[in-house]
Amino acid sequence: MRSWLIVPGRIVLMGLALLAALLAPPATNLAWGRPMDGAQQQQLVALYHRYNQAIVAGHVEAALALRSAPVRTAVTQGLKTPKDRTDYLAAAAAMVPDRLELRHASINDAGDKALLIAWAYKTLATGQAQQEFDLSFVLEGGAWKLGDQEAGPGPDDIKRCLDPAGQPIATYDTGRLVSVAGRIERVDFQPDHTLVGLDPSILEPYRIADISGAPNRTDPQKVMVNSITVHAEE
């Protein structure tokens, strides 16, 4: 069985050609995020929009009151002068999207940490920009707070493999080892290859995969995977 994983980033295709046995440690005691119900998704999206509204209005204190304690402390320590506040507002406003398209929402088993993954759209002088946003949330004192915001490349920025066909082992440089990591975007299983030592059920979109293997001699988008470790999406 052949498996490929597509992840956002400059190195996009990880493990596209599992032509030999894919060897990996068994996945035991892994705690994955579970799906979030629609009502809670709406609650967290509304919290994110309230934060953005405060930023656009220039209300630093109101915006920071919606952030998690570690983020609030870090930002506050950097706001020592009026210029610091101006610069912070400008940088934060630049991250406020015109439109947000929610792609994935999960929450941990304890119910105190959540993750929203969305595509963010913003109109710039050069045209419409698209990025993938990771928005983390944490429950503090019974209230949800916005934690870290991480922006990554949008779907159109991903350099995709143009040739998903399998190739013989000889086409891979087995004397070299490369490592790639990123979020799983899609998993596809095809016949004629064997998957050994890995529970396929852990290969779920939005989880994080660390992969090492031999690079293809001619196609930089292909790696023959020797090992893969999958982490929870958070």
PEBELZI-V61757 format. One record per run of one state. SS is the DSSP state (hx for helix, st for strand, lp for the rest). FROM is the first residue (numbers start at 0). LEN is the number of residues. If there is no record, write none. Layout:
# PEBELZI-V61757
((SS/FROM/LEN) (SS/FROM/LEN))
This chain:
# PEBELZI-V61757
((lp/0/1) (st/1/5) (lp/6/6) (st/12/2) (lp/14/19) (st/33/2) (lp/35/2) (hx/37/19) (lp/56/3) (hx/59/5) (lp/64/2) (st/66/1) (lp/67/1) (hx/68/9) (lp/77/4) (hx/81/13) (lp/94/4) (st/98/9) (lp/107/5) (st/112/12) (lp/124/2) (st/126/14) (lp/140/2) (st/142/11) (lp/153/1) (hx/154/3) (lp/157/11) (hx/168/3) (st/171/1) (lp/172/5) (st/177/6) (lp/183/2) (st/185/5) (lp/190/9) (hx/199/3) (lp/202/5) (st/207/9) (lp/216/6) (st/222/9) (lp/231/3))
